[in-house]
């Protein structure tokens, strides 16, 4: 879990370093608007990924509870 957390932090750092120069050099609002659109797209993708992970974990929990109930009979 720690390795995954470290990779997440490194990925966020890389994404931040990639976006910040573009924001600093943005002279017109169209480039800034494009960056905002891309970031909002990433938010949607992350929410979708989170909901998939949550669904899988709930499915495993339901299976585990079912097995526990079946073994107690």
PyMOL Python script that loads the backbone (N, CA, C, O; Angstrom):
from pymol import cmd

cmd.read_pdbstr("""\
ATOM      1  N   UNK A   1       0.830  -1.186   0.000  1.00  0.00           N
ATOM      2  CA  UNK A   1       0.000   0.000   0.000  1.00  0.00           C
ATOM      3  C   UNK A   1       0.878   1.254   0.000  1.00  0.00           C
ATOM      4  O   UNK A   1       0.550   2.259  -0.631  1.00  0.00           O
ATOM      5  N   UNK A   2       2.000   1.173   0.722  1.00  0.00           N
ATOM      6  CA  UNK A   2       2.894   2.327   0.790  1.00  0.00           C
ATOM      7  C   UNK A   2       3.503   2.627  -0.578  1.00  0.00           C
ATOM      8  O   UNK A   2       3.663   3.788  -0.956  1.00  0.00           O
ATOM      9  N   UNK A   3       3.841   1.562  -1.319  1.00  0.00           N
ATOM     10  CA  UNK A   3       4.405   1.771  -2.652  1.00  0.00           C
ATOM     11  C   UNK A   3       3.391   2.432  -3.570  1.00  0.00           C
ATOM     12  O   UNK A   3       3.737   3.311  -4.360  1.00  0.00           O
ATOM     13  N   UNK A   4       2.132   2.007  -3.465  1.00  0.00           N
ATOM     14  CA  UNK A   4       1.084   2.606  -4.283  1.00  0.00           C
ATOM     15  C   UNK A   4       0.884   4.071  -3.926  1.00  0.00           C
ATOM     16  O   UNK A   4       0.682   4.911  -4.803  1.00  0.00           O
ATOM     17  N   UNK A   5       0.942   4.370  -2.643  1.00  0.00           N
ATOM     18  CA  UNK A   5       0.792   5.750  -2.191  1.00  0.00           C
ATOM     19  C   UNK A   5       1.957   6.605  -2.695  1.00  0.00           C
ATOM     20  O   UNK A   5       1.753   7.738  -3.131  1.00  0.00           O
ATOM     21  N   UNK A   6       3.167   6.067  -2.637  1.00  0.00           N
ATOM     22  CA  UNK A   6       4.331   6.804  -3.139  1.00  0.00           C
ATOM     23  C   UNK A   6       4.211   7.069  -4.638  1.00  0.00           C
ATOM     24  O   UNK A   6       4.537   8.157  -5.113  1.00  0.00           O
ATOM     25  N   UNK A   7       3.735   6.050  -5.385  1.00  0.00           N
ATOM     26  CA  UNK A   7       3.572   6.239  -6.831  1.00  0.00           C
ATOM     27  C   UNK A   7       2.515   7.295  -7.121  1.00  0.00           C
ATOM     28  O   UNK A   7       2.646   8.071  -8.068  1.00  0.00           O
ATOM     29  N   UNK A   8       1.463   7.324  -6.300  1.00  0.00           N
ATOM     30  CA  UNK A   8       0.408   8.313  -6.491  1.00  0.00           C
ATOM     31  C   UNK A   8       0.973   9.721  -6.283  1.00  0.00           C
ATOM     32  O   UNK A   8       0.703  10.624  -7.075  1.00  0.00           O
ATOM     33  N   UNK A   9       1.750   9.902  -5.228  1.00  0.00           N
ATOM     34  CA  UNK A   9       2.328  11.218  -4.959  1.00  0.00           C
ATOM     35  C   UNK A   9       3.292  11.636  -6.069  1.00  0.00           C
ATOM     36  O   UNK A   9       3.301  12.798  -6.475  1.00  0.00           O
ATOM     37  N   UNK A  10       4.097  10.703  -6.557  1.00  0.00           N
ATOM     38  CA  UNK A  10       5.016  11.028  -7.645  1.00  0.00           C
ATOM     39  C   UNK A  10       4.258  11.380  -8.917  1.00  0.00           C
ATOM     40  O   UNK A  10       4.658  12.285  -9.650  1.00  0.00           O
ATOM     41  N   UNK A  11       3.168  10.670  -9.182  1.00  0.00           N
ATOM     42  CA  UNK A  11       2.341  10.973 -10.353  1.00  0.00           C
ATOM     43  C   UNK A  11       1.714  12.348 -10.252  1.00  0.00           C
ATOM     44  O   UNK A  11       1.654  13.081 -11.239  1.00  0.00           O
ATOM     45  N   UNK A  12       1.242  12.706  -9.053  1.00  0.00           N
ATOM     46  CA  UNK A  12       0.659  14.038  -8.871  1.00  0.00           C
ATOM     47  C   UNK A  12       1.719  15.116  -9.044  1.00  0.00           C
ATOM     48  O   UNK A  12       1.440  16.183  -9.591  1.00  0.00           O
ATOM     49  N   UNK A  13       2.924  14.843  -8.581  1.00  0.00           N
ATOM     50  CA  UNK A  13       3.998  15.819  -8.732  1.00  0.00           C
ATOM     51  C   UNK A  13       4.342  16.019 -10.204  1.00  0.00           C
ATOM     52  O   UNK A  13       4.559  17.147 -10.647  1.00  0.00           O
ATOM     53  N   UNK A  14       4.390  14.935 -10.954  1.00  0.00           N
ATOM     54  CA  UNK A  14       4.693  15.034 -12.388  1.00  0.00           C
ATOM     55  C   UNK A  14       3.586  15.797 -13.111  1.00  0.00           C
ATOM     56  O   UNK A  14       3.863  16.647 -13.957  1.00  0.00           O
ATOM     57  N   UNK A  15       2.329  15.492 -12.776  1.00  0.00           N
ATOM     58  CA  UNK A  15       1.215  16.191 -13.418  1.00  0.00           C
ATOM     59  C   UNK A  15       1.237  17.677 -13.082  1.00  0.00           C
ATOM     60  O   UNK A  15       0.974  18.515 -13.944  1.00  0.00           O
ATOM     61  N   UNK A  16       1.548  18.001 -11.844  1.00  0.00           N
ATOM     62  CA  UNK A  16       1.613  19.397 -11.431  1.00  0.00           C
ATOM     63  C   UNK A  16       2.735  20.127 -12.169  1.00  0.00           C
ATOM     64  O   UNK A  16       2.553  21.253 -12.633  1.00  0.00           O
ATOM     65  N   UNK A  17       3.889  19.481 -12.270  1.00  0.00           N
ATOM     66  CA  UNK A  17       5.017  20.113 -12.947  1.00  0.00           C
ATOM     67  C   UNK A  17       4.748  20.256 -14.443  1.00  0.00           C
ATOM     68  O   UNK A  17       5.300  21.149 -15.087  1.00  0.00           O
ATOM     69  N   UNK A  18       3.910  19.392 -15.000  1.00  0.00           N
ATOM     70  CA  UNK A  18       3.594  19.497 -16.425  1.00  0.00           C
ATOM     71  C   UNK A  18       2.592  20.613 -16.689  1.00  0.00           C
ATOM     72  O   UNK A  18       2.650  21.256 -17.737  1.00  0.00           O
ATOM     73  N   UNK A  19       1.678  20.853 -15.757  1.00  0.00           N
ATOM     74  CA  UNK A  19       0.611  21.832 -15.967  1.00  0.00           C
ATOM     75  C   UNK A  19       1.049  23.247 -15.589  1.00  0.00           C
ATOM     76  O   UNK A  19       0.659  24.206 -16.256  1.00  0.00           O
ATOM     77  N   UNK A  20       1.838  23.392 -14.552  1.00  0.00           N
ATOM     78  CA  UNK A  20       2.187  24.729 -14.058  1.00  0.00           C
ATOM     79  C   UNK A  20       2.896  25.610 -15.084  1.00  0.00           C
ATOM     80  O   UNK A  20       2.541  26.784 -15.193  1.00  0.00           O
ATOM     81  N   UNK A  21       3.873  25.116 -15.841  1.00  0.00           N
ATOM     82  CA  UNK A  21       4.485  25.999 -16.844  1.00  0.00           C
ATOM     83  C   UNK A  21       3.484  26.489 -17.895  1.00  0.00           C
ATOM     84  O   UNK A  21       3.563  27.629 -18.353  1.00  0.00           O
ATOM     85  N   UNK A  22       2.552  25.627 -18.268  1.00  0.00           N
ATOM     86  CA  UNK A  22       1.551  26.038 -19.259  1.00  0.00           C
ATOM     87  C   UNK A  22       0.662  27.132 -18.699  1.00  0.00           C
ATOM     88  O   UNK A  22       0.296  28.059 -19.421  1.00  0.00           O
ATOM     89  N   UNK A  23       0.312  27.042 -17.433  1.00  0.00           N
ATOM     90  CA  UNK A  23      -0.508  28.079 -16.808  1.00  0.00           C
ATOM     91  C   UNK A  23       0.280  29.381 -16.695  1.00  0.00           C
ATOM     92  O   UNK A  23      -0.265  30.465 -16.907  1.00  0.00           O
ATOM     93  N   UNK A  24       1.563  29.267 -16.362  1.00  0.00           N
ATOM     94  CA  UNK A  24       2.393  30.462 -16.208  1.00  0.00           C
ATOM     95  C   UNK A  24       2.572  31.191 -17.545  1.00  0.00           C
ATOM     96  O   UNK A  24       2.659  32.418 -17.581  1.00  0.00           O
ATOM     97  N   UNK A  25       2.627  30.435 -18.633  1.00  0.00           N
ATOM     98  CA  UNK A  25       2.846  31.045 -19.933  1.00  0.00           C
ATOM     99  C   UNK A  25       1.545  31.408 -20.642  1.00  0.00           C
ATOM    100  O   UNK A  25       1.576  31.939 -21.752  1.00  0.00           O
ATOM    101  N   UNK A  26       0.430  31.134 -20.031  1.00  0.00           N
ATOM    102  CA  UNK A  26      -0.862  31.403 -20.682  1.00  0.00           C
ATOM    103  C   UNK A  26      -1.086  32.911 -20.778  1.00  0.00           C
ATOM    104  O   UNK A  26      -1.255  33.590 -19.765  1.00  0.00           O
ATOM    105  N   UNK A  27      -1.084  33.416 -21.986  1.00  0.00           N
ATOM    106  CA  UNK A  27      -1.321  34.840 -22.194  1.00  0.00           C
ATOM    107  C   UNK A  27      -2.771  35.117 -22.541  1.00  0.00           C
ATOM    108  O   UNK A  27      -3.295  36.195 -22.259  1.00  0.00           O
ATOM    109  N   UNK A  28      -3.405  34.148 -23.146  1.00  0.00           N
ATOM    110  CA  UNK A  28      -4.807  34.344 -23.484  1.00  0.00           C
ATOM    111  C   UNK A  28      -5.662  33.348 -22.708  1.00  0.00           C
ATOM    112  O   UNK A  28      -5.157  32.366 -22.164  1.00  0.00           O
ATOM    113  N   UNK A  29      -6.938  33.612 -22.668  1.00  0.00           N
ATOM    114  CA  UNK A  29      -7.819  32.784 -21.859  1.00  0.00           C
ATOM    115  C   UNK A  29      -8.119  31.443 -22.516  1.00  0.00           C
ATOM    116  O   UNK A  29      -8.585  30.524 -21.843  1.00  0.00           O
ATOM    117  N   UNK A  30      -7.863  31.311 -23.814  1.00  0.00           N
ATOM    118  CA  UNK A  30      -8.192  30.047 -24.481  1.00  0.00           C
ATOM    119  C   UNK A  30      -7.298  28.913 -23.983  1.00  0.00           C
ATOM    120  O   UNK A  30      -7.773  27.794 -23.793  1.00  0.00           O
ATOM    121  N   UNK A  31      -6.012  29.187 -23.770  1.00  0.00           N
ATOM    122  CA  UNK A  31      -5.116  28.153 -23.259  1.00  0.00           C
ATOM    123  C   UNK A  31      -5.500  27.787 -21.835  1.00  0.00           C
ATOM    124  O   UNK A  31      -5.511  26.611 -21.472  1.00  0.00           O
ATOM    125  N   UNK A  32      -5.814  28.789 -21.034  1.00  0.00           N
ATOM    126  CA  UNK A  32      -6.225  28.531 -19.656  1.00  0.00           C
ATOM    127  C   UNK A  32      -7.537  27.746 -19.635  1.00  0.00           C
ATOM    128  O   UNK A  32      -7.709  26.846 -18.813  1.00  0.00           O
ATOM    129  N   UNK A  33      -8.447  28.078 -20.523  1.00  0.00           N
ATOM    130  CA  UNK A  33      -9.711  27.337 -20.614  1.00  0.00           C
ATOM    131  C   UNK A  33      -9.488  25.895 -21.027  1.00  0.00           C
ATOM    132  O   UNK A  33     -10.157  24.990 -20.528  1.00  0.00           O
ATOM    133  N   UNK A  34      -8.549  25.678 -21.938  1.00  0.00           N
ATOM    134  CA  UNK A  34      -8.223  24.318 -22.364  1.00  0.00           C
ATOM    135  C   UNK A  34      -7.672  23.509 -21.210  1.00  0.00           C
ATOM    136  O   UNK A  34      -8.031  22.343 -21.043  1.00  0.00           O
ATOM    137  N   UNK A  35      -6.811  24.104 -20.418  1.00  0.00           N
ATOM    138  CA  UNK A  35      -6.232  23.408 -19.268  1.00  0.00           C
ATOM    139  C   UNK A  35      -7.318  23.073 -18.248  1.00  0.00           C
ATOM    140  O   UNK A  35      -7.334  21.977 -17.689  1.00  0.00           O
ATOM    141  N   UNK A  36      -8.218  24.013 -18.011  1.00  0.00           N
ATOM    142  CA  UNK A  36      -9.314  23.748 -17.076  1.00  0.00           C
ATOM    143  C   UNK A  36     -10.190  22.608 -17.570  1.00  0.00           C
ATOM    144  O   UNK A  36     -10.636  21.775 -16.781  1.00  0.00           O
ATOM    145  N   UNK A  37     -10.436  22.569 -18.869  1.00  0.00           N
ATOM    146  CA  UNK A  37     -11.252  21.496 -19.447  1.00  0.00           C
ATOM    147  C   UNK A  37     -10.563  20.148 -19.273  1.00  0.00           C
ATOM    148  O   UNK A  37     -11.205  19.160 -18.915  1.00  0.00           O
ATOM    149  N   UNK A  38      -9.267  20.109 -19.523  1.00  0.00           N
ATOM    150  CA  UNK A  38      -8.524  18.852 -19.368  1.00  0.00           C
ATOM    151  C   UNK A  38      -8.536  18.380 -17.921  1.00  0.00           C
ATOM    152  O   UNK A  38      -8.713  17.191 -17.656  1.00  0.00           O
ATOM    153  N   UNK A  39      -8.349  19.301 -16.989  1.00  0.00           N
ATOM    154  CA  UNK A  39      -8.335  18.933 -15.576  1.00  0.00           C
ATOM    155  C   UNK A  39      -9.708  18.425 -15.148  1.00  0.00           C
ATOM    156  O   UNK A  39      -9.798  17.464 -14.385  1.00  0.00           O
ATOM    157  N   UNK A  40     -10.770  19.052 -15.624  1.00  0.00           N
ATOM    158  CA  UNK A  40     -12.107  18.577 -15.275  1.00  0.00           C
ATOM    159  C   UNK A  40     -12.361  17.201 -15.879  1.00  0.00           C
ATOM    160  O   UNK A  40     -13.075  16.392 -15.287  1.00  0.00           O
ATOM    161  N   UNK A  41     -11.790  16.925 -17.045  1.00  0.00           N
ATOM    162  CA  UNK A  41     -11.899  15.589 -17.647  1.00  0.00           C
ATOM    163  C   UNK A  41     -11.219  14.550 -16.783  1.00  0.00           C
ATOM    164  O   UNK A  41     -11.720  13.435 -16.638  1.00  0.00           O
ATOM    165  N   UNK A  42     -10.076  14.905 -16.204  1.00  0.00           N
ATOM    166  CA  UNK A  42      -9.379  13.974 -15.318  1.00  0.00           C
ATOM    167  C   UNK A  42     -10.206  13.705 -14.069  1.00  0.00           C
ATOM    168  O   UNK A  42     -10.224  12.586 -13.558  1.00  0.00           O
ATOM    169  N   UNK A  43     -10.896  14.741 -13.576  1.00  0.00           N
ATOM    170  CA  UNK A  43     -11.738  14.551 -12.394  1.00  0.00           C
ATOM    171  C   UNK A  43     -12.824  13.529 -12.675  1.00  0.00           C
ATOM    172  O   UNK A  43     -13.095  12.662 -11.844  1.00  0.00           O
ATOM    173  N   UNK A  44     -13.445  13.625 -13.837  1.00  0.00           N
ATOM    174  CA  UNK A  44     -14.511  12.684 -14.204  1.00  0.00           C
ATOM    175  C   UNK A  44     -13.957  11.267 -14.302  1.00  0.00           C
ATOM    176  O   UNK A  44     -14.586  10.317 -13.836  1.00  0.00           O
ATOM    177  N   UNK A  45     -12.779  11.125 -14.908  1.00  0.00           N
ATOM    178  CA  UNK A  45     -12.166   9.803 -15.037  1.00  0.00           C
ATOM    179  C   UNK A  45     -11.816   9.229 -13.675  1.00  0.00           C
ATOM    180  O   UNK A  45     -12.014   8.038 -13.437  1.00  0.00           O
ATOM    181  N   UNK A  46     -11.301  10.056 -12.781  1.00  0.00           N
ATOM    182  CA  UNK A  46     -10.961   9.571 -11.448  1.00  0.00           C
ATOM    183  C   UNK A  46     -12.205   9.167 -10.666  1.00  0.00           C
ATOM    184  O   UNK A  46     -12.183   8.173  -9.940  1.00  0.00           O
ATOM    185  N   UNK A  47     -13.288   9.928 -10.806  1.00  0.00           N
ATOM    186  CA  UNK A  47     -14.536   9.556 -10.135  1.00  0.00           C
ATOM    187  C   UNK A  47     -15.071   8.233 -10.676  1.00  0.00           C
ATOM    188  O   UNK A  47     -15.567   7.404  -9.913  1.00  0.00           O
ATOM    189  N   UNK A  48     -14.972   8.036 -11.985  1.00  0.00           N
ATOM    190  CA  UNK A  48     -15.431   6.775 -12.573  1.00  0.00           C
ATOM    191  C   UNK A  48     -14.588   5.612 -12.077  1.00  0.00           C
ATOM    192  O   UNK A  48     -15.120   4.554 -11.741  1.00  0.00           O
ATOM    193  N   UNK A  49     -13.282   5.805 -12.029  1.00  0.00           N
ATOM    194  CA  UNK A  49     -12.389   4.758 -11.538  1.00  0.00           C
ATOM    195  C   UNK A  49     -12.677   4.455 -10.071  1.00  0.00           C
ATOM    196  O   UNK A  49     -12.689   3.291  -9.671  1.00  0.00           O
ATOM    197  N   UNK A  50     -12.905   5.478  -9.278  1.00  0.00           N
ATOM    198  CA  UNK A  50     -13.222   5.286  -7.864  1.00  0.00           C
ATOM    199  C   UNK A  50     -14.513   4.526  -7.672  1.00  0.00           C
ATOM    200  O   UNK A  50     -14.602   3.677  -6.784  1.00  0.00           O
ATOM    201  N   UNK A  51     -15.527   4.814  -8.492  1.00  0.00           N
ATOM    202  CA  UNK A  51     -16.798   4.100  -8.357  1.00  0.00           C
ATOM    203  C   UNK A  51     -16.646   2.638  -8.760  1.00  0.00           C
ATOM    204  O   UNK A  51     -17.283   1.766  -8.169  1.00  0.00           O
ATOM    205  N   UNK A  52     -15.810   2.358  -9.760  1.00  0.00           N
ATOM    206  CA  UNK A  52     -15.563   0.965 -10.150  1.00  0.00           C
ATOM    207  C   UNK A  52     -14.865   0.223  -9.027  1.00  0.00           C
ATOM    208  O   UNK A  52     -15.242  -0.903  -8.706  1.00  0.00           O
ATOM    209  N   UNK A  53     -13.854   0.833  -8.424  1.00  0.00           N
ATOM    210  CA  UNK A  53     -13.132   0.204  -7.324  1.00  0.00           C
ATOM    211  C   UNK A  53     -14.055  -0.020  -6.142  1.00  0.00           C
ATOM    212  O   UNK A  53     -13.999  -1.071  -5.503  1.00  0.00           O
ATOM    213  N   UNK A  54     -14.894   0.943  -5.844  1.00  0.00           N
ATOM    214  CA  UNK A  54     -15.850   0.812  -4.752  1.00  0.00           C
ATOM    215  C   UNK A  54     -16.827  -0.333  -5.019  1.00  0.00           C
ATOM    216  O   UNK A  54     -17.131  -1.110  -4.114  1.00  0.00           O
ATOM    217  N   UNK A  55     -17.318  -0.442  -6.242  1.00  0.00           N
ATOM    218  CA  UNK A  55     -18.227  -1.528  -6.594  1.00  0.00           C
ATOM    219  C   UNK A  55     -17.587  -2.886  -6.449  1.00  0.00           C
ATOM    220  O   UNK A  55     -18.216  -3.820  -5.952  1.00  0.00           O
ATOM    221  N   UNK A  56     -16.339  -3.011  -6.877  1.00  0.00           N
ATOM    222  CA  UNK A  56     -15.632  -4.289  -6.747  1.00  0.00           C
ATOM    223  C   UNK A  56     -15.426  -4.642  -5.284  1.00  0.00           C
ATOM    224  O   UNK A  56     -15.604  -5.797  -4.897  1.00  0.00           O
ATOM    225  N   UNK A  57     -15.055  -3.672  -4.471  1.00  0.00           N
ATOM    226  CA  UNK A  57     -14.833  -3.959  -3.052  1.00  0.00           C
ATOM    227  C   UNK A  57     -16.136  -4.336  -2.349  1.00  0.00           C
ATOM    228  O   UNK A  57     -16.130  -5.193  -1.465  1.00  0.00           O
ATOM    229  N   UNK A  58     -17.248  -3.713  -2.727  1.00  0.00           N
ATOM    230  CA  UNK A  58     -18.545  -4.085  -2.151  1.00  0.00           C
ATOM    231  C   UNK A  58     -18.918  -5.501  -2.578  1.00  0.00           C
ATOM    232  O   UNK A  58     -19.453  -6.267  -1.777  1.00  0.00           O
ATOM    233  N   UNK A  59     -18.641  -5.857  -3.832  1.00  0.00           N
ATOM    234  CA  UNK A  59     -18.937  -7.208  -4.303  1.00  0.00           C
ATOM    235  C   UNK A  59     -18.148  -8.246  -3.503  1.00  0.00           C
ATOM    236  O   UNK A  59     -18.699  -9.275  -3.110  1.00  0.00           O
ATOM    237  N   UNK A  60     -16.866  -7.981  -3.263  1.00  0.00           N
ATOM    238  CA  UNK A  60     -16.066  -8.908  -2.460  1.00  0.00           C
ATOM    239  C   UNK A  60     -16.600  -9.009  -1.039  1.00  0.00           C
ATOM    240  O   UNK A  60     -16.620 -10.095  -0.460  1.00  0.00           O
ATOM    241  N   UNK A  61     -17.029  -7.894  -0.478  1.00  0.00           N
ATOM    242  CA  UNK A  61     -17.571  -7.911   0.882  1.00  0.00           C
ATOM    243  C   UNK A  61     -18.850  -8.729   0.948  1.00  0.00           C
ATOM    244  O   UNK A  61     -19.053  -9.486   1.896  1.00  0.00           O
ATOM    245  N   UNK A  62     -19.716  -8.583  -0.053  1.00  0.00           N
ATOM    246  CA  UNK A  62     -20.967  -9.350  -0.083  1.00  0.00           C
ATOM    247  C   UNK A  62     -20.676 -10.841  -0.202  1.00  0.00           C
ATOM    248  O   UNK A  62     -21.320 -11.650   0.466  1.00  0.00           O
ATOM    249  N   UNK A  63     -19.723 -11.211  -1.034  1.00  0.00           N
ATOM    250  CA  UNK A  63     -19.349 -12.621  -1.172  1.00  0.00           C
ATOM    251  C   UNK A  63     -18.807 -13.155   0.153  1.00  0.00           C
ATOM    252  O   UNK A  63     -19.149 -14.265   0.562  1.00  0.00           O
ATOM    253  N   UNK A  64     -17.975 -12.378   0.817  1.00  0.00           N
ATOM    254  CA  UNK A  64     -17.399 -12.814   2.093  1.00  0.00           C
ATOM    255  C   UNK A  64     -18.485 -12.994   3.144  1.00  0.00           C
ATOM    256  O   UNK A  64     -18.458 -13.963   3.904  1.00  0.00           O
ATOM    257  N   UNK A  65     -19.440 -12.070   3.195  1.00  0.00           N
ATOM    258  CA  UNK A  65     -20.536 -12.178   4.161  1.00  0.00           C
ATOM    259  C   UNK A  65     -21.402 -13.397   3.841  1.00  0.00           C
ATOM    260  O   UNK A  65     -21.858 -14.094   4.748  1.00  0.00           O
ATOM    261  N   UNK A  66     -21.624 -13.650   2.553  1.00  0.00           N
ATOM    262  CA  UNK A  66     -22.394 -14.831   2.154  1.00  0.00           C
ATOM    263  C   UNK A  66     -21.710 -16.113   2.547  1.00  0.00           C
ATOM    264  O   UNK A  66     -22.360 -17.033   3.042  1.00  0.00           O
ATOM    265  N   UNK A  67     -20.411 -16.195   2.338  1.00  0.00           N
ATOM    266  CA  UNK A  67     -19.662 -17.393   2.737  1.00  0.00           C
ATOM    267  C   UNK A  67     -19.708 -17.584   4.241  1.00  0.00           C
ATOM    268  O   UNK A  67     -19.867 -18.701   4.732  1.00  0.00           O
ATOM    269  N   UNK A  68     -19.569 -16.492   4.963  1.00  0.00           N
ATOM    270  CA  UNK A  68     -19.610 -16.575   6.425  1.00  0.00           C
ATOM    271  C   UNK A  68     -20.964 -17.083   6.902  1.00  0.00           C
ATOM    272  O   UNK A  68     -21.036 -17.895   7.824  1.00  0.00           O
ATOM    273  N   UNK A  69     -22.043 -16.606   6.274  1.00  0.00           N
ATOM    274  CA  UNK A  69     -23.389 -17.052   6.629  1.00  0.00           C
ATOM    275  C   UNK A  69     -23.602 -18.517   6.264  1.00  0.00           C
ATOM    276  O   UNK A  69     -24.234 -19.259   7.017  1.00  0.00           O
ATOM    277  N   UNK A  70     -23.081 -18.937   5.112  1.00  0.00           N
ATOM    278  CA  UNK A  70     -23.248 -20.325   4.685  1.00  0.00           C
ATOM    279  C   UNK A  70     -22.460 -21.270   5.582  1.00  0.00           C
ATOM    280  O   UNK A  70     -22.916 -22.385   5.838  1.00  0.00           O
ATOM    281  N   UNK A  71     -21.320 -20.868   6.055  1.00  0.00           N
ATOM    282  CA  UNK A  71     -20.507 -21.723   6.914  1.00  0.00           C
ATOM    283  C   UNK A  71     -21.071 -21.828   8.327  1.00  0.00           C
ATOM    284  O   UNK A  71     -20.762 -22.777   9.048  1.00  0.00           O
ATOM    285  N   UNK A  72     -21.883 -20.876   8.722  1.00  0.00           N
ATOM    286  CA  UNK A  72     -22.426 -20.914  10.093  1.00  0.00           C
ATOM    287  C   UNK A  72     -23.651 -21.818  10.197  1.00  0.00           C
ATOM    288  O   UNK A  72     -24.090 -22.137  11.301  1.00  0.00           O
ATOM    289  N   UNK A  73     -24.211 -22.234   9.054  1.00  0.00           N
ATOM    290  CA  UNK A  73     -25.420 -23.086   9.075  1.00  0.00           C
ATOM    291  C   UNK A  73     -25.059 -24.525   9.289  1.00  0.00           C
ATOM    292  O   UNK A  73     -25.940 -25.383   9.335  1.00  0.00           O
TER     293      UNK A  73
END
""", "prot")
cmd.dss("prot")
cmd.show_as("cartoon", "prot")
cmd.util.cbc("prot")
cmd.orient("prot")
